[in-house]
Amino acid sequence: MNNLSVSENKQLHLPKNLIKVLLLSIVLLGISILASLAFGSRVVGWNDLMDGLFHPEVQTHGANVVRQRIARTVFSLMCGAALGVSGALMQSVTRNPIADPSILGVNTGAALFVVCGIAFFNIGSASHYIWFALVGAILTAIFVFGIGSMGSGGATPLKLVLAGAATSAALSSLVMAVMIPRSSVMDEFRFWQVGSVGAGDWNSVSLFIPFLLVGIIIAIATSPALNALALGDEAATGLGVRTGTLRLIAAFGGVILCGVATALAGPIGFIGLLATHVIRLVIGPDLRYVIPLSALAGAVILTISDVFGRVIGSPGELEVGVVTAFIGAPILILITMKAKMRAL
């Protein structure tokens, strides 16, 4: 993929505050986990929290509530990590600071295939959603990449963004066309479409793990070459990077992560945008560190958003997709105003 030498890689110095940011991220991760286990329609105390985690022989109501929340918490962390890394990959592939996984129509492609699966194949379980959503996400990304690669200059960031926006709009229309005449499909799809980790269980976690590992491995493996890509296609090519191949592989990793998260939790927006911008702000643009820290940041942001939705929606809950939209939309506007759509 690239011929970057060890000496060239060493020129990307270790960020001065990396250790501080890493430690802070781990502390916030621990706090978010404890908050997710303790807060909800019923708030449990410290003793119940400890009993639920470390004393299986204790069968109090509070301890059992904590145990029931463990799978949801793990699932939330995994979704947040996947979306955070996916956002970092998509921003790097398109060299666009406001790129989210949806920039390539991934969410919409996944949604279209899920609604078609519900309408025409009567799917109704997470194990079925995940494959339909993955196929839809991958095919959409391939289509967008193909359209963006047409003409002179290959797959430029601007053409990818425009192709993704146009494809997303077209697929959204198809989703509505399939869904509106079928009230049963609309009812089932509506709850999935909002975006929630409330249905997360150990089955969802086990389905998620292999895809999460593959996506993160791809992200870490491509991060040195993506650093070169940030210098521009010509500079990256001069350093031995095959920019087209790199974009395809990195986008594939992002599609896997976003597609599976979308399949299991619904389309949750802005996590990739928020996580990566926070990390870039504090440690800089080096993707060797941005990617793993974006995973931590995404996990924290999504889990805290889920806790917030449970607390303000008690005794029910406000879906996390709604919470992240409320948080992310004004931040997106602010980022757009400051960045003025400059490439990374």
Number of C-alpha atoms within 10 A of each C-alpha: 13 18 13 15 10 8 8 11 13 9 8 14 8 13 14 11 11 15 11 11 16 16 11 12 20 16 13 18 21 13 15 23 21 17 20 24 24 22 19 23 14 14 16 18 13 13 11 23 22 14 19 25 16 11 12 12 9 14 13 11 11 21 25 17 20 25 17 14 20 20 20 23 25 21 29 31 25 24 30 28 31 33 35 37 35 36 35 31 34 28 25 25 27 26 23 20 22 26 21 29 28 25 26 30 30 31 30 28 29 32 29 24 22 31 28 19 19 23 19 11 11 12 16 13 11 18 15 17 24 23 18 25 31 27 18 24 32 22 16 24 26 17 17 26 24 14 18 21 18 12 9 7 10 16 24 18 18 14 20 25 23 16 22 24 16 15 22 22 12 14 20 16 13 16 18 13 11 17 21 11 10 11 11 13 19 19 11 14 19 14 13 21 19 17 23 25 26 19 14 21 17 14 12 22 19 11 15 22 13 10 19 22 13 13 23 22 13 18 26 20 13 21 23 18 25 26 18 24 25 20 13 15 18 13 13 20 17 12 17 16 21 17 23 17 12 19 22 16 18 25 28 22 28 31 35 25 29 34 34 28 31 30 28 27 28 26 23 28 24 27 32 33 28 24 29 30 22 16 24 18 10 14 19 16 20 19 27 19 19 28 27 20 26 32 28 25 32 34 31 28 24 29 29 24 23 30 26 21 22 22 18 13 14 14 11 12 18 21 22 27 24 18 21 22 16 12 14 18 13 11 15 16 12 12 17 14 10 10 14 11 12 11 16 17
